[in-house]
Amino acid sequence: MLVREISLPGEVSQALERLERAGWEAWAVGGCVRDSLLGKKPADWDLCTDAPPEETLRCFAEERCVTAGIKHGTVAVWLAGKPVEITTYRVEGAYSDCRRPDTVAFTRRVEEDLARRDFTVNSMAYHPARGLQDPFGGWDDLERGLLRCVGDPAKRFGEDALRLLRALRFSACLGFFLEEGTEQALRAGREGLRHVAAERALEELRKLLCGEAVGKVLRQYGEVLGVLLPELVPMMGFPALEFDVYEHTVRSVEAVGPDFLLRMTMLLHDIARPFCFQKEGARIVGYEGHCALGAKMADRVLARLRADGDTRREITRLIALHDGPVEEDRACLLDWLAEIGEGRLQRLIQVLRADLLGQQEPDAGRLAALDRAERHLDALLAEGAVYSLRQLAVSGRELIAAGFAPGPGMGEILRGLLASVMGGETENSPPALLKRAEELRGFHPKRPRIEVCPHPSALGWES
């Protein structure tokens, strides 16, 4: 059920009133109208107006204004501490680079501005007194859950290839189906994705993967996304235990919450399987090495998409470790905590669970063991279990004060103290640790580890 009356935030109402007091027309427009009609809270608000940009600036001369987009008619005005983007009605010329219009001309008619937009559900304008301006049937398409281009879909996608990804993103986030002509044009024009800037593609992909209907979109439009991510294509049709690797991947993506790091990890976690497999006769019996190779392949994908370093490191490490045995044993969990940290271990458990749930018949025993491991991990963290040097009750400073010489040997002693505390042999208190340090004085043992479960570094990933 759509909302018929939109409640505008105070800063948006104030912007409309200021423009109209100066003799100009103005509307709320685009995604904020769409989301409001759907009963969702818009992330931001955009206005369109017949006021030229310089007149918009004059209306808000006493406010903070950002003019980075003024060439295309956009001024960002800060009211009540919040930004409102105000854009002059415009029409656009040809798109020779499939990314941006070669020319922009301002117009006095809101209908002409709405006609240049991508989809009917984004081509509506709203005013509290004049109601909804909807020349292309956006309201009806919202009610039907339909995504339809304004005008000729082939032309719309040809103008700006980013609209191809936006169509898939809206389908994933809103759960909408693509209208037949729009879908045909999207499939026919998918090679246009090669023109999309990496940063813009990554942002759309981030939103798409976090959509509730992401599985539907990945299944229906895998060959379209394969232009942007050609590493997905070899998985399509490549046999796994029950179905192809791509279907397993889609199910794994669906099995984690709407977190980009986790969903991107699951999208890429098995990209190396078609290149790392062992056979007995005609039957595939394993995929040894696919974690390590998959991490390297994923890093190349993320670098191509211009992902930041933290994102690349997190996703590639999770992929490198995604076949690792995380057991419920306290010592094993402490070992993992010491190696990869709290946040990454929590995400790794979610990755391991999603990988299992992506199978046709998930192993109930392994799922139960992961659940127990997760509960035990939560209990360890709640009790403040020690797994890192910074948690020790003594540091190098206290050891020096107790007469220990600084140098490499001190680092070995501190690591020995940590292992002793993790193993339950020594209490984490200054007297107990100093006593244990005296026992370790003069010795330079290799870093002790509790090998109850295989060490993470043995799984093919070097930190």
N, C-alpha and C positions, 0 to 999 in steps of 0.2 A: 504494500500500500504506500503510494507516494504522498509526501507532505505537500499540501497546497499553498501554505503560506510560509514564507521564509523569515526567520528572525535574524536580522542583521546585527552584528556586533556594533558596539558604540562607535568605534573608530571608523567603521565603514559607513554608518549612517551620517557621521559628521562629515566625511569626505564628500558624500553625495550632496548634502545640504550646502556645503561651501561652494561646490561647483555650480549648483543650480541657483544659488543666490547671486552668483556672478553672471547668470544668464546663459549657462551652458547646460546641455543635456548629459546625463550620466546614468550608467547601469552597472550592477554587479553582473559578471559574465564568466562563462567557462566552467571550469571544474568545481568552483565553489558553489555554483548554482546546481550543477549535477549532484554533488554530494549532499547538499542541503535538501533537495527534493527526495533523495533516497533516505533521509533521516540520519545522515552521517555528519559529523563535525568536520568542516573543511580545515585542511592544514594551513591554508592561506587564502586571502581574498584578493581578487582582481576586479578592477573597475575599467570600463571603457567609456569614452566621452567624445563629444564633437569638439572639445576645446583643443586647440593646437598645444603642443608641449610647452611653449613659452607662456601661454595663458594659464596652463596648469601650474607652472612654477609661480606665476603671479598670484594665483589664488592661495598658494601655500607658502608665501614668501617668508612667513615667520616660523615655519616648521623646518625640520631637518629633511632635506630632499637629496636623493641619490640619482644622478643623471647618467649613469653608465649606459643605459639603454635609450637615451634620448634620440639617437639617430633613427631608431625604429619607432619613436613616438612614446616611449615608456619612461615614466618618472615614478620612482618609489618614494612615497611620503610617509614619514613616521608620525603617527598620531597616537597619543596615550601609550607611548612606548612600543607600538606595534607597527610593522610596515604594511602599507597598502599600495599595491602597484596600480597605477593609472595610465592607461594607454589610449592614445588618440585613435578614433576609428580609422582603419586603413584598408587599402587594397594592395595586393602584391603583384609584382611582375613575374617574369619567368624565373625558374630555378635551374640555372645551367649546371650547378654542381651537385644537384640532388640533396642539398643541405640547407640552403638559405636563399631567400629571394634576391634577385639581382637589383631590383628597385622596389621601393615602398612609396606609395602616394597616400596622403591623408584624404579622408572623405567626410561628409557631414551626415551620412546615413548609417545607422547602426546595422541595418539589414545587409549592407555591403560588407561590413566588417564580419558579421556572422557567417557570410557566405564563403569566406576564405579559410575557415577553420576545418579541422580534420574530420570529426565525427559528429553526427547529429546531437548526441547526448552532451557534447561539449560546445554546441552552437546555440545555446539559449542564454538570454539575458533577463535580469529580474530587477524590478523597481518596486518598492513598497506601495507606491500609489498607482503605478501603471500596470503592475502585475507582470506576467511572464511574456516575454517576446520570444516566440518559438516558430520561426518561419520554415523550418525543415523537419518538423515532426519529432523532435527530441523527446518530448514528453511521452508520446506513444511508444517510442523505442525503449525508453526507460521501463515503461510498464511491461513490455514484452521481453525485457532482458536481451535486447538486440543491439549489436554494435554495427553501425552503418555509416559509410562515408558520406560526407556532404558532396553532392554532385557526382562526377565520374570518379570511381574509386581508383582506376588505373592512373588517372591524372593526379589524384591526391597523393598516392604513394610515390609517383614519379617526381612530384615536386620536392618532397622531403622524405628520404628513405627511413628516417627515424620513426615515421608514422607506422611502418611495418612492425617495429618492436612495440610501439605504443598500443597498437591493436592487440597484440598478444598480452601485453601487460594489463590492459583493461579487461580483457577476457579472463585472465587469471585472478585479478583482484576483485572484479565485480561478479564473476561467474556468468558473464554474458556470452551468447553465441554470436558468431559473425554472420551477418546477412550474406546470402549466397553470392551476390555480385562482389561484395567486399572480400569475401574469402577467396574467390577465384582470382581477383586482382592481386591479393596478398601472395598467393602461391606463385602466380605468374611473375610477379615482380620481386621475388625474394632475393635475387642476385643484387638488388639495390642495397642490401645490407652491407655490402663491401664498401660503400661510400660513407657509412656512419662513423663519426669520430669515436675512438675507443672509449673515451671518458663518458660520452653520452650513452653509448651502448651498455657500458657497465652499470650505469645508474638505472637504466630501464630494466636490465637483467636483475638487478638487486630487488627492485619492486616486484617484478614478475615472479621470481622464485619465492617471495614471501606471500604470494596470493593464495587464497583458500582453494582456488580451482587450478593450482599449478599442475597437478597431475594430468588433468584433462588437456591442458594446453600443450604440455610436453608430449603427450601421446598423439594428439591431432596434428601438431605442427613441428614435429621433430625435424623434418627435412628443411623447414624454413630456418629453424634455429641452427641447423647444421651448416648453413652458410656462414653464420657468425662464429660457430664453434665446430669446425670440421672434425674435431676429435670425437664428437658424438657419433658420427656416421658409421665408423667401423663396428660400433656396438650393435647397430640395428641389424637384426637377423643373425648375429653371431651367437651360437648356442651356449646356453648356460645349463644348469641342471634341469630346470623345468621349462623355461622360456628364454628368450634372447637376453643378452646382457643389458640392452637398453630398457626393456620392461622391468628387469630387476632394479635398474637405476631409478626409474620413475617411481617404483614402489618405495624405494629407500628414501627418496626425496619426500614423498608423502608421509613417511613414518616419523619425521622429525618436525618440531614446531617451526613457526615462521621466523626463523633466525637465519640471516643471510650466510653467515659463516658455516653453519651446519648444513644448510640446503645446498650451498655451492660445493661443500665437501662431498656430499652424497651424489651430486650431479657428476662429479669428476672422479669419484673414488675408484671406479673400475675401468677407467679409460685405457689402461694398459692390458686388460685381459685379452683382447684380440691379438696382442703381440707377445704375450707370455703365457703359453699353455703347453701342457704335456699330454701326450696321447698314448693310449694303448690300443693299437689297431686303429679303428675309426672313432674310438671313444675318447673324449677329453677327460682326463683324470685329475688335473690340477692346474694351478696358475702360479707356480712358484716364481717369485721375483716381481709380481705385478704391483706390489705395494711400493717398492723402491722406484721402479720405473714410472709408475703412476704419479708419484710425487714430483718427479722431474718433469713429466709431461704437463701436469697441472700447473707447475710453476711457469712454464712457457706460456700456457694459456693466460694465466693471470698477468704475466708481464705484458703480453700483447694487449690485454684490456686495460693496461695502465693502473692495475690495482696497487694500493699502497703496500709498503714493505711488511707491515704488521699483518695485513690480510693474507698476503702471499705466504708468509712464514707459518701462520696458524693453520691454514688450509692444507698446505703441503705436509706439515708434520702430522696432522691428523690422518691424512691419506697414507703416509708412510707407516703409521702404526695401526691401521684399521683392522689388521688381522691379529693384533696382539692379544695374548691371554691376560685379561684383567680378572684376577681371582678375588674372592671375598676375604681371604686370609689377611690379617692385620699387617704382617710383615710385608706381604706383597704390595698392599695398598700404600704403605709408607714408602716402599721402594719406588713405586710409580710417582708418588707425590714429590719425592726428592729429585726424580729425574725430569719430570715435565711440569710440575706445579699443579696447584689446585684447580684453576679454571680449565686448563687444558685436559686434565684427567676427567673432570666432570663432562666436558664435551666429548671426550673419547668414548666414554661409556654410552652416551647418546648415539654416537656414530656406530658403535658395535651393535647396539640394539636395533637401530634402523637397518643395518646391513642384514640382520637376521629376519626382521619383519618384511624385508624386501623379497624374501623367498616365498615360494608357493605354500610350503608347509614349514613354518619356522620351528626350530628346535625348542620345544617348551622347556627342556631342562636347562639349556644354555640361557634362555631368557630369564628363567627363575634365578639362575646363578648371578646374572648381571644385576637383577633387582636387589639381591642380597648384597652384592658388592657395593651398589649405590647406597643402600641403607647404612652399611658399615662405614663407608667413606663419610657420609653425613655425620655419623656418630664420632668418628675420629676428629673431624674438623670442629664439631661442637665442643669436644673435650679439650681442644687446643693441642692436639698431638704434635710433637716436634718432628720435623722432617727437613729443616733447612738450617744452615749455619746461623742465620740471623735470629733464629728462635732460641739458640743456646743461651743459658743464663750467664755464660762468660764469653768474652771475646778476646782478641789478641791483646787488647789493652790490659785486661786483668791478668793474662798470662805473663806479660812483660813485668807487671807490678809484682808478680809472684816469683820473678827471677828467671823466667824463660827468655832465651835469646831470640830476637826477631830474625826472620829469615824463612826460607822454604820449609824448614823443619816444623815451624809453628803451624803452617797451613796443614801439614800432615797430621799434627796432633789435634787440631780443631776438627778435621774430618774424622779422625778416630773417635773423638768425643761424640760427634753426631751419630756415628754408627753404633756406638755403645748405648746411647740414649734410645735410638730407634729400636735397638734390639732388646730393650728392657733391662739391660745389665747395669745401667747407671742412672741415678735420679738426676733430673735437670735442675740442679741447684748448685750455687757456687762452691760450697764445700765438697760436694760429691764430685763435681767436675774437676776441681783443682787436684783432688786426690787421684782421680783417674789420669789426669794429665801427668802427674809425677810418675805414674806407672809407665806412661808412654814416652817419658823423657829419654832421649838418646836413641829411640827407635824411629824409623822412618817407614812405617808399613805402607803398602799400597792401600788405596782407598777401600776400606772394608765395605762389603755389600752383603745384604741378606738375600741369598739366592733361593728363596722359597719358590719364586716363580721366575721364568726367564727374564733377564734384565732387558729393559726397553731398548738399549743400544744394540742388543743382539738381533733386533728385528729389522735391521737394515737402514736405520736412520741415525746419522751422526749429528748431534746438536751443534 
